[in-house]
Amino acid sequence: MYRPLILVFAIFITFTPVSAEIILFSPASNSVSTSDVRDITNGPDNSVIFATTNGISYYDGSWRISHMDWLPDHKGQMDDFVVAVEYDNNNNLWIGYAGGLQIFDGETYTTITDQQLLKNRIINDIRAWKNEMWISTGNAGVHRVVDGEWKWFQPFEEGGLDCYIVNDIAIDYNTGSVIVVSKKYGGFICSDINNSLTFRQIGKSQNALKGMTGVVSNPPGGVYFFNSTDIVKYHTLTGIMPILNINDLPAGTHRIYDISVTKDGKIVIGTDFGISCWKNDELILHHDRASGLGNNIVQKVFVDNAGRWWFANKGYVGYYYDNKNVPVIPVSYVDYDTKSESNGERSPDTSVSELPHGVRDENSDTVLSSDNGENNKDSLLENLKFFIDSVFNLLPL
């Protein structure tokens, strides 16, 4: 006797990069100190360092938190409200606060508040380039430090910037140029002219970059400027090029908070509607609360040296990691078994299945959704076995 059935199936053997996971960390004493992250940088051996409003959090597979030193000699960290972190080429950690700068060599903190060196104690940003450290401070433009020698680029003076406040600093790795942005006056590039470092405005005639608040390096070359609604690219050969507007992002996105760029040129965008990824004039990926971010308001993003897309939102710090080297067999099938229905048994569901993104909270044993970031080979074999068993079960008895 044959069981009535309708079977429609298709097997697509692909190498589509669906082996990925989102890892979430809840703020705790043995985790990240807070989700209010102000800056993120790469550390030694693929570690990642977070400047937060509750100290410095270090991650190298496990977490460590550094807090303000309350002892009378004040030889440790000078504040818990940290706005900027950056390593120099000697693996010293430069730490920026609203009231000064510290350099930590792993054992000793050197505190710099002398206004003969630091013209304004408010640190806006710190950026390393080879043996140079670039620091933007309050409304006093930028400083350059090389082997302990300080140079101040005084605003509106010869060789300096035609602005007071520098919001952000980036490096054009293609040319080695230092590029800064001022919300009020736009972008500036520092060039070596007649053996003298001089800043000049980018796109001055068009005032094209006025209103931009951030700038980040593009590893393949050039930089990206951005604000809450737009992203533009600047390259010395092609000039300024619009990349996207807020209306190009998924419906429900109203604000861009931050961007970072992968080694192959993907733009990772933190927004009020999750994380979007843009490349070659199109949206190629979007994650929000429903896909495991925990909260849609992503205020900080950072691509680390290991390829992890770190993010900080209102509630969590986490990362998205995409492993592109695992083959996947998505299976689509429909199984309608009238005999099972007539006996009151539950019929198999109609489904379209694919290895899902894994999401888990590292501070609990709770799996937020299936985690296939590990053991992908086993998962692949299990899916293939399940499909073959399903086919044989549906054959005539």
Secondary structure, 3 states (H helix, E strand, C coil): CCCCEEEEEEECCECCCCCEEEEEECCCCCCCCCCCEEEEEECHHHCEEEEECCEEEEECCCEEEECCCCCCCCCCCCCCCEEEEEECCCCCEEEEECCEEEEECCCCEEEECCCCCCCCCCEEEEEEECCEEEEEECCCCEEEEECCEEEEECCCCCCCCCCCCCCEEEEECCCCEEEEEECCCEEEEEEEECCEEEEEECCCCCCCCCCCCEEEECCCCCEEEECCCEEEEEECCCEEEEEEEHHHCCCCCCCEEEEEECCCCCEEEEECCEEEEEECCEEEEEECHHHCCCCCCEEEEEECCCCCEEEEECCCEEEEEECCCCCECCEEEEEEEHHHHHCCCCCCCCEEECCCCEEEECCCCCEEECCCCCCHHHHHHHHHHHHHHHHHHHCCC
